[in-house]
Amino acid sequence: MKIVNRVLLALGLPVLLVALWWVTSANSTNYYFPPLSKILDWFGKLWLSARFGDDVVPSLVRLLVGFALSAVIGVALGVALGLTDALRRGAEPVLEFLRAIPPTVLVPVIALVAGIGDGSKILVIVSGCVWPVLLNTVEGVRAADEVMVDTARSFGLTRAARLRHLVLPAASPQIAAGLRQGLSIGLILMVIGEMFAATNGLGFSIVQFQRTFAIPQMWSGIILLGLIGFVLSALFTLIEKRALGWYLGLREAQKRNR
């Protein structure tokens, strides 16, 4: 029963908004805001066909590769910086400078250096996606209980063992928060990267529809982008609950005891 209630709560507002959009746009004669029925008609024609494999699949591959690279780089560098104060203090000015540069500004530069292939699109995603992972990992590692770390050291646990069995589990909730933020940023940068010097992809298609004034087709691409974001967020939540079940259970128990 609880699962049914959660599903109803999750779908209630979206269904209401879609119904409201359908009713209010039914008789629309505005060229830029066509009826939802017309948009959905084009949605089926465009994205439930071979075009899905030609444009959407490459976009998803770029996003997942860029997200995976960001996760590996962010966690590895974040652990190193979190464990070594001298290294963190020395790298902090450079990292703050690089983090302050908007990834969208780097899109033309990356396109010039890496070309217009998949590599440049992946670099665009990594350029923005890595920061929340990196910063949350640093904070999570630094927040590890020092008493437990010292106790593990006194019992003769190696540095690798302390990292694996103590530091990383303690930092994992923060790392997961950074990964969630990075996934959202990566989806945005996936689209932006494909809007510049691209030959395929969802972002490329949306821009092409906009430039040729194919407005219903453009709206259908935007809807598909929102659905992709929703599905990815739901999948990430399922993985997070499985990976951090111990932490979520502990937090739930603490709430009940208050």
N, C-alpha and C positions, 0 to 999 in steps of 0.2 A: 504493500500500500504506500509506503514511503517513497519507493521508486516511482510509482505512478504520479504521486503528488509533485515530486521533483521535476518529472518530465512535463507535467502540465504547467508548472510555474515557469520552466525554461522556455516553453513554446507559446505560452499564452500571449505575451506582449508581441513577439514577432508576428504571430497569426493575426492579432488585432491590427497591427500596423499595415500588414499586407492587405487585409480586407479594407482598411481605410483608404489606402492608396488606390486600390481597385475601384472603389465607389467614387472617389473624388476625381479620378482621371478618366472615368468611363466615357464621358462626352467631351473630352478635351480636344480643342482644335489648335492648341499651342504647339508650334512645330518643335520646340525644344523640350517639351514635356508631353510626349505622346501617351495614349492610354496604356495602362499596364498590360492589358490583354495583347496589344500589338508587340510590346517588348518581349513578353513571354513567348509569343509566336516565333519571333526571331531568335530567342534563346534556344528553342528546340532545333531550329534550322541550322544554327551556327555551331553550337557547342555539343549537341548530341549527334555529331557527325564526325567525319574524318578530320575536321578542323581542330577537334579536341586534341588529337595526337600530334598535329602539326604545330600548334601554338601553346596549348596549355601544358602538355607533358614536358616540353623543353623548359618552360618556366618553372615548373615544380622541381625538376632535376637541378636546375641552377640554384633554386632556393635551398633545397636540402643539402647540396654539396657545400654551399656557402655557409649555411647554418652549422654543419658538421665541422668545417674548418674553424669557424669562429669558436665553437665549443672547445675544440682541442687546444687552440692557441690561447683562448681566454683562460681556461682552467689551468693549463700548464704554466703560463706566465703569472697568473694570479697566485698560484701556490708558491712559486719561487719568490715573488715579491712579498707575499704575506708572511713567509717564514724567515725572511732576511731583511731586517730593518735597514741596514746600510744600503742594500740594493734598492729597496723601495724608495728611500730618501733620495738616492742618486738618480733614479729613473723618473721620479715624480714630475719634475719640471717638463721633461720631454713628453711624457704621457699626457699631462694636462694641456700642453700645446697642441698635440695631435688630436686629442679628444675635442678640443674647441673648434676644430675645422669641420664644418658641416659636410657630411658624406656626399650630398648632392653637388657641392662645388667641385668635388674630385671626379665626378662622372666624365666630363670632357677630357680631363688630364689622363685618366685611366684609359679612355678610348683611344687617345693619341698614342699612349705607350704600349698598350696591350692589344690594340685593334678592336674590331667589332664582333669578335667571336665570343664563345661561351666564357672564356677565361676572364675577359674584362667584366662581364656581368657578374661573375662570381666574386671578383675582387671588389666590386662596388658593394655587394652584400656584406662581405667580410669587413670592409672599411667602417661600417656603422654597427654591424651586429656584434662585433667582438667586444665593444666597450662595456655594455652592461654585464656581460659574462665575466670579463676581467675584473671590474671594480667590485662586483658582488663576491667573487671568489676571494679577492684580497681581504675584504671585510669579514667574510666567513671564516677564513683561516686565522686571522688575527683575533677573532672572538672565541676561539677554542679555549676551553677551560685550562688555565695554566697549571692549576693544581694537579689535574689529571695528567697533563703532559709531563710534569715533573715526576709524578708517581710512576708513570710508564717508563720514564728514563731511569729512575732509580731501580726498577725491576729488571733492567738490562735490555729492554726492547730497543731494537735498532731504529735508526731514523726512518728507514723505509717502512718498518712495521708500525711505528707511531703514526706515520703519515697515512698508511692504509687503514688501520683499525681505529684511529682516534681522530686525527685532524680532518680527514676528508668526510667521514660520517658527520662530524660536528658542523662542518661547513656546507654540507649537502643541501639543507633548506635554502641557504643564501644563494648557492650555485643554481638551484632550480629556479629561484626567482629571477636571477640574471638571464637564464636560458629562456624563460617565458618572455621577458622584455625583448631579448634579442630576436626571438621568433617574430614578434610583431614588427620590429624595425626591419628585419630581413624581408618580410613580405612587402613592405612599402618600398624598400630599395630595389627589390626585384622588378617592380613595375617601373620605377624611375629609370633604372638602368636600361630597360628595354625601350624606353621612350626616346633614347638617344642612340643613333648609329646602330640600329638593330635591323634584322631581317625577318625575325619571327618572335613569337612570345605573346603573352596576354597583354602586356603593356604596349607593345608595338601595335597590336590589333586595335586596341582602344583608341590610340592616337590616330591611326589611319582612318578609323570610322569618324572620329571628330573632324579630321581635316577634310574629309569628303562629304561632310554633313549627313552621314548615315546615323542619325540620332538614335533611332530605336536599337540599332545594332550596338551603338556605343553604350547605351544603358544596359543592354543585356550583358556586355562584358563587365561592366561595373558590378552588376548583381552577382555574376559568377565569381568575381574577385572577393566579394563579401562572403559568399558561401565557402570558398576555399579557406579564408581566414577563420571562419566558424569551425569548420571541420578540423583544421590543424590545431586550433585551440582545444577542441574537445579531445583529440587524440593525445595531445600533450598532457592534459589533465588526467587521463586514464593512466598514462605511463608514470606520471608524477605520483599518483596515489599508490601505484604498485611499488615504485622504488622507495618512496618515503612513507610507507605504511606505518612503520614504527614511530616516526615522528608525529604523523597526523593522529595516530592513536593516543600517543602520550599527551598531545595538546588537547584532545577531546576529553581525556580523563581529567586533566587539570581543570577544564571548564566545569565538568560535573561536580568536582570537589569544592568549587568556590561557593 
